[in-house]
Every structure is written in structure tokens, then in C-alpha cells.
Amino acid sequence: MSPPPSVLLFELEGIVADTRAARRAALDEALRALDVRLAPQLIATCADGHDEHDATALALAASQRLTQRAFDDTDVELAALRAARAFEARLAHGVTLVPRAREALLALAARVRLGVVTRLSPVVADRVLTLAGLDAVVASVIARGPQPVGARWPTADVYRGAARRLAVAGRVAPEAVVVLSDTPHALDAAREAGLRAVAVGDGATDATSDARLASVHALTYDALVDLLASRGVHDS
């Protein structure tokens, strides 16, 4: 039987900040620089729950299927860099917070130690936590710094390190650490690290996870325990 959760590592995007519109607009802008135009629904499918590299690769692959125009790895990398810059520029003008996520996480902080592992930059991550009023209860923040082009992030080692940071005394059992994320890659990395993973939102539908959650807005500690025990889906 798995121990009860004692550490909760969560992604800011999709959990605390609703960045879908900014991600979609940034991807569209980067694609248009390559003279690629995709329907809004296809842009959303590629952008939601993926980092800039994966979103761009998906979008250019979709465009190639539709138009037979070929794209190489350089096209993907350059468009991903444009998308990343455009995304950061949009967030500089404001961040949309997920309704009631703050209240749910504040309540969870009374039962578990909270940490953040996010694909947002350190500056934006700090801004989101401050705007949400969660900076005082989050014990550790690991934000994505400069990475080699095309590097996958976070890795299993990132999650292992985050879990070690939040161990109250000595080691914390991996099974006592729960990861909340909206990205398939992050959820896979968490499971590779031996941690339990909960997929949040629609963007992580193609990920392997221990349970699924529509949103954190109504999540309580008891509901989290029940969700993991049943490996179920929480829609409220």
C-alpha cells in the first residue's frame, strides 16, 4: 500500500495560470513567420499541454500533411524559439489565473509540502506565484532555465531533485510524492522518477498517469488520496 502524499509538486501552467490563449497565439505567430497558417482548432491541439518545441513540431508535421511542404529540424528549432519569445512577451502584459486554484492549493499546504516544477522561466514563475498569493506556501521552485535547443524538460532527475529538496527529514518515499502537470512529457518524467503523477486538464490526455483531474479548483487532500487510490478521474 502506498504511503499518503506528503509532497506535492505542481506545474504552474494549467494548474495556477491559464496560459492557453498566450501559447496558442505565440505558436500561430511563429508559424506565420514560416508562412504557415493552420485553423485555430488545430493550433489549440498542437499548443495545449506541450512546450514550444513539441508544439511547433506537431504543428509543422500537421502542415506538412495538409500541404506536402517539407520542414526540417532547423525549421522546427527556429520556429520554437520564435514561439518561446512571443509567449514570454505576451505574459509580460498579464497572467490569467485559474479560478479557485489558489484556495485549493492553500488548503493543501496545510497537509503537504508544496513545490513547483515549471516550464515557465524563473521570472514569469515568480510573477505567477506572487499574483496568485502562493509564494509564502511554496517551499521550492524549479523553473526552466536556458536549455540546449530541443532539450526535453523537465527530466526525471529534475523531479528527483525537487523531491529531495522537500524532504522534511532525511529521505522521502517516492510514493509519497505526487506530481500535478498538464504536459505528457512532464508526467512521463515524473513516473520515470518513481513518483505518482496526476494529469490535469485536456492537454495531458495522451500521457500515462496514475489519475486524472479536470482542475485543481475543488481538490482537497482527502479527494487527492481517494483519487490516487482509485486511479480515477475527478471532474468537479
Buried (B, 14 or more C-beta within 10 A) or exposed (E): EBEBBBBBBBBBBBBBBBBBEBBBBBBBBBBEEBEBEBEEEBBBBBBBBBBBBBBBBBBBEBBEEEEEEEBEEEBBBBBBBBBBBBBBEBBEEEBEBBEEBBEBBBEBBEBBBBBBBBBBBEEBBBBBBEBBEBBEBBBBBBBBEEEEEEEBBBBBEBBBBBBEBBBEEEEBBBBBBBBBBBBBBBBBBBBBBBBBBBBBBBBBEEBEBBBBBBBBBBBEBEBBBEBBEEEEEBEE
